[in-house]
Amino acid sequence: MRRAILAFAACAAVPSALAQALPAGTEVTAPGPLGNLAGTLLDPDPGAPLVLLVPGSGPTDRDGNNRYGVAGGPYRQLAEALARRGVATLRIDKRGMFGSAGAVADANRVTITDYAADVRAWVDAARKRTGRACIWLLGHSEGGLVVLAAAQRPAGICGVVLVSAAGRPLGTIMREQFRANPANAPLLAPLLALVDTLEAGKHADTAAMPAPLPSLFPDAVQDFLIDEFRHDPARLAARLAPPLLVTQGDRDVQIGVADAQALAGARPGAKLVIVPGMTHVLRMAAGEGRAASTATYSDGALPVAPALAEAIAGFVTAKR
């Protein structure tokens, strides 16, 4: 099995040639189950590769913000960094949320397969709107699993880029995350029991559990988690036909380098890029440790890691 493994150091400031004014983003839509899905197209050059940015878990909007502390728009920042490198992007709101709120009656009644179907709808809509022969898929965090599922049908897909994506089933990842955070110590037993129950395909009764578990794992979202537990991202990567780039930061406290290695190792010919210093929200940490990593979540003054944008731009523009 042969794959490229690269480590990118932090880059200097963007060269002046890349610092040109960006075009305004254009609101675009794709058909959803009950109404339109919504997104923002940033297209600096009609001949450029077009990358569809698929969000991570929970109520994360097309810019990468969510109510759990991520601010400053890391997906918007990544789209702008790619535009300065001649790459077009389409970043989207998930069905039932934000601009795509009218696409379904209940945003919680979804599956990974549903999200993958929406990605396919976006691929078709983007190709029709822009005249491009194929679209690149980029999935961040949980979005990585979504694009792997969508790309099992490769028609119209140029290739796949995974950013901070899990390489193991969700139950395994959640147990590791819960154990790794010292703040979870008083809640660890009920948290692990909750994962066991959901992984077994059953609903967990959180009403008797200590706060904040009932609000974090309400009954309304448990069907989605049960469905997500059934998927193995490495197996999906192994069956992938289009080219694959796997990227991962080594200061990520949610997903580790081992996950990226598992994904790249499952797919012969995949390219693996480790970005030193990058956290789960694609920004550079000022130091080591959990506190330094999580400080980047809400700091919108921090740009996305330049090396990440360079790696993605290089991959999607390479001649094959």
C-alpha positions in Angstrom: 0.0 0.0 0.0 1.5 3.3 -1.1 0.4 6.7 0.1 2.0 10.1 0.5 2.5 11.4 4.0 3.4 15.0 4.4 3.7 17.4 7.3 3.2 21.1 6.5 4.7 23.7 8.8 2.9 27.0 9.4 3.2 29.2 6.4 4.1 32.8 6.2 1.6 35.5 5.3 -0.3 35.1 2.1 1.8 36.5 -0.8 0.6 39.8 -2.2 -0.4 38.1 -5.4 -2.9 36.1 -3.4 -4.2 39.1 -1.4 -6.5 40.4 -4.2 -10.1 41.5 -3.4 -12.5 38.6 -3.4 -15.7 38.5 -5.3 -18.9 38.6 -3.2 -20.5 35.3 -2.3 -23.6 34.4 -4.2 -26.7 32.8 -2.5 -27.6 29.5 -4.3 -30.0 26.7 -3.7 -30.5 23.0 -4.3 -33.7 20.9 -4.0 -34.3 19.4 -0.6 -37.1 17.0 0.5 -39.7 19.6 1.3 -38.0 22.9 0.3 -34.7 24.3 -0.9 -31.3 23.7 0.6 -29.3 27.0 0.9 -25.6 27.8 0.4 -23.0 30.4 -0.6 -21.0 30.1 -3.8 -17.6 31.9 -3.8 -16.4 31.6 -7.4 -13.3 33.6 -8.3 -12.8 31.9 -11.6 -15.3 29.9 -13.7 -12.5 27.6 -14.8 -11.3 26.9 -11.2 -12.0 23.7 -9.3 -15.2 23.9 -7.2 -15.1 22.5 -3.6 -18.3 21.7 -1.8 -17.8 22.3 2.0 -19.9 20.0 4.1 -20.3 21.0 7.8 -19.5 19.1 10.9 -21.9 17.9 13.6 -24.8 19.6 15.4 -26.1 23.1 14.7 -23.1 24.2 12.6 -23.9 26.7 9.9 -22.3 27.2 6.5 -19.7 29.6 7.9 -18.6 27.0 10.5 -20.2 28.7 13.6 -22.4 27.0 16.2 -23.9 27.9 19.5 -21.5 25.7 21.4 -18.7 28.2 21.2 -17.3 28.1 17.6 -17.3 31.6 16.2 -15.6 33.7 13.6 -16.6 31.6 10.6 -13.8 29.0 10.1 -15.5 27.6 6.9 -15.9 31.1 5.5 -12.3 31.8 6.3 -11.3 28.6 4.6 -13.4 29.5 1.5 -11.7 32.9 1.4 -8.3 31.4 1.7 -9.0 28.9 -1.1 -10.4 31.7 -3.3 -7.1 33.6 -2.9 -5.5 30.5 -4.2 -7.8 30.2 -7.2 -10.2 27.6 -5.9 -14.0 28.1 -5.9 -16.1 26.9 -2.9 -19.8 26.2 -2.1 -20.5 26.1 1.6 -23.9 24.9 2.7 -26.4 24.8 5.5 -27.6 21.3 6.5 -31.2 20.3 5.9 -33.6 21.7 8.5 -31.1 24.3 9.8 -30.4 28.0 9.1 -31.0 28.9 5.4 -32.1 25.3 4.8 -34.7 25.3 7.6 -37.6 24.7 5.2 -36.1 21.6 3.6 -37.6 19.3 6.2 -40.2 19.5 9.0 -37.9 18.3 11.7 -34.1 18.8 11.5 -33.5 16.0 14.0 -35.2 13.3 11.9 -32.3 12.7 9.6 -29.7 10.1 8.9 -26.2 10.1 7.4 -27.8 8.7 4.3 -30.2 11.7 4.2 -27.2 14.1 4.4 -25.4 12.2 1.7 -28.4 12.5 -0.5 -28.3 16.3 0.0 -24.7 16.3 -1.0 -25.6 14.5 -4.2 -28.3 17.1 -4.8 -25.7 19.9 -4.3 -23.3 18.2 -6.7 -26.0 18.1 -9.4 -27.2 21.6 -8.8 -23.6 23.0 -8.7 -22.7 21.3 -12.0 -25.8 22.5 -13.7 -25.3 26.1 -12.4 -21.6 26.4 -13.1 -21.1 24.1 -16.1 -18.4 22.2 -14.3 -17.9 18.5 -15.2 -17.4 17.5 -11.6 -17.3 18.9 -8.0 -14.8 18.2 -5.2 -16.3 17.2 -1.8 -14.8 18.5 1.4 -16.1 17.1 4.7 -15.1 18.6 8.1 -15.5 16.4 11.2 -18.8 14.6 10.9 -19.1 16.0 7.4 -16.2 13.7 6.5 -18.5 10.7 7.1 -21.2 12.3 5.1 -19.0 12.9 2.0 -17.5 9.4 2.2 -21.1 8.1 2.1 -22.1 10.4 -0.8 -19.0 9.5 -2.8 -19.8 5.8 -2.9 -21.7 6.9 -6.0 -18.8 8.7 -7.7 -20.6 10.2 -10.7 -19.9 14.0 -10.9 -17.4 13.9 -8.1 -13.8 14.9 -8.8 -12.4 13.7 -5.5 -12.8 13.8 -1.7 -11.0 15.9 0.9 -11.4 15.0 4.6 -10.5 17.6 7.2 -10.4 16.5 10.9 -12.6 13.5 10.1 -13.1 10.5 12.3 -11.4 7.3 11.2 -13.3 5.1 13.6 -17.0 4.5 14.4 -18.6 7.3 16.5 -18.9 5.2 19.6 -15.2 4.6 19.8 -14.5 8.3 19.3 -17.0 9.4 21.9 -15.6 7.1 24.6 -12.1 8.4 23.9 -13.2 12.0 24.0 -15.1 11.6 27.2 -12.2 9.9 29.0 -9.6 12.5 27.7 -11.4 15.5 29.2 -10.7 15.8 33.0 -13.8 17.9 33.4 -15.9 14.8 32.5 -14.7 12.8 35.5 -17.9 13.3 37.6 -20.1 12.3 34.6 -17.9 9.6 33.0 -19.9 6.6 34.2 -23.3 7.8 32.8 -21.6 9.1 29.7 -20.1 5.7 28.9 -23.3 3.9 29.7 -25.1 6.3 27.3 -22.8 5.4 24.5 -23.2 1.7 25.2 -27.0 2.0 25.0 -27.0 4.1 21.8 -24.4 1.9 20.1 -26.7 -1.1 20.8 -29.4 0.6 18.9 -31.5 1.6 21.9 -32.8 4.9 23.2 -31.2 6.1 26.5 -33.3 7.6 29.3 -31.4 10.7 30.1 -34.1 12.2 32.4 -32.6 10.7 35.5 -29.0 11.6 34.5 -27.1 14.5 35.9 -27.0 17.9 34.1 -26.1 18.7 31.4 -26.6 15.2 29.8 -30.4 15.6 29.3 -29.9 18.7 27.3 -26.9 17.4 25.3 -28.5 14.1 24.4 -32.2 14.7 24.2 -34.5 12.0 22.9 -35.0 13.9 19.7 -31.4 13.5 18.5 -30.8 9.9 19.6 -32.2 8.3 16.4 -29.6 10.2 14.5 -26.8 9.1 16.8 -27.9 5.5 16.7 -27.7 5.7 12.9 -24.3 7.4 12.9 -22.9 4.7 15.2 -23.6 2.1 12.5 -21.1 3.7 10.0 -17.4 2.9 9.8 -15.6 5.7 8.0 -12.5 3.6 7.3 -14.5 1.0 5.5 -16.2 3.7 3.4 -12.8 5.1 2.5 -11.6 1.7 1.5 -14.4 1.5 -1.1 -13.8 5.0 -2.4 -13.2 5.4 -6.2 -12.3 9.1 -6.5 -9.0 10.5 -5.3 -8.7 11.1 -1.6 -6.9 13.7 0.5 -6.9 13.3 4.3 -5.8 16.3 6.4 -5.5 16.5 10.1 -4.1 19.0 12.7 -1.9 17.6 15.5 -3.4 20.0 18.1 -6.9 18.7 17.6 -8.4 17.5 20.9 -11.4 15.9 19.3 -10.0 13.9 16.4 -6.4 12.5 16.4 -3.7 11.9 13.9 -4.3 8.2 14.2 -7.8 8.7 12.7 -6.3 10.4 9.7 -3.8 7.6 9.3 -6.6 5.0 9.5 -8.5 6.8 6.7 -5.6 7.3 4.5 -4.3 3.8 5.1 -7.6 2.3 4.1 -7.5 3.8 0.6 -4.5 2.9 -1.6 -3.1 6.0 -3.2 -4.6 8.4 -0.6 -2.6 11.5 0.3 -2.2 12.3 4.0 -1.3 15.8 5.2 -0.6 16.5 8.9 -0.7 20.2 9.8 1.4 20.9 12.8 -0.3 23.3 15.3 -3.8 23.1 13.7 -6.8 22.5 15.9 -10.2 21.0 15.2 -11.6 24.3 14.0 -8.8 24.7 11.4 -6.9 27.4 13.3 -3.4 27.4 14.8 -3.0 26.9 18.5 -0.7 29.2 20.4 0.7 26.4 22.4 0.2 22.8 23.5 -2.6 21.3 25.6 -6.4 21.3 25.7 -6.7 24.9 26.8 -4.6 26.3 23.9 -6.5 24.2 21.4 -10.0 25.1 22.6 -9.0 28.8 22.8 -9.0 28.8 19.0 -12.7 27.9 18.8 -14.1 31.3 19.6 -11.2 33.5 18.4 -12.4 34.8 15.0 -9.3 36.9 14.7 -7.3 33.8 14.0 -7.2 32.8 10.3 -7.4 29.2 9.2 -4.1 27.4 9.0 -2.4 28.6 5.8 -0.9 25.1 5.3 -4.4 23.6 5.2 -5.5 25.9 2.4 -2.2 25.2 0.5 -2.7 21.4 0.8 -6.3 21.5 -0.4 -5.6 23.9 -3.3 -2.6 21.9 -4.4 -4.6 18.7 -4.3 -7.6 19.9 -6.3 -5.5 21.7 -8.9 -3.0 18.9 -9.5 -3.0 17.3 -12.9 -3.8 13.6 -12.9 
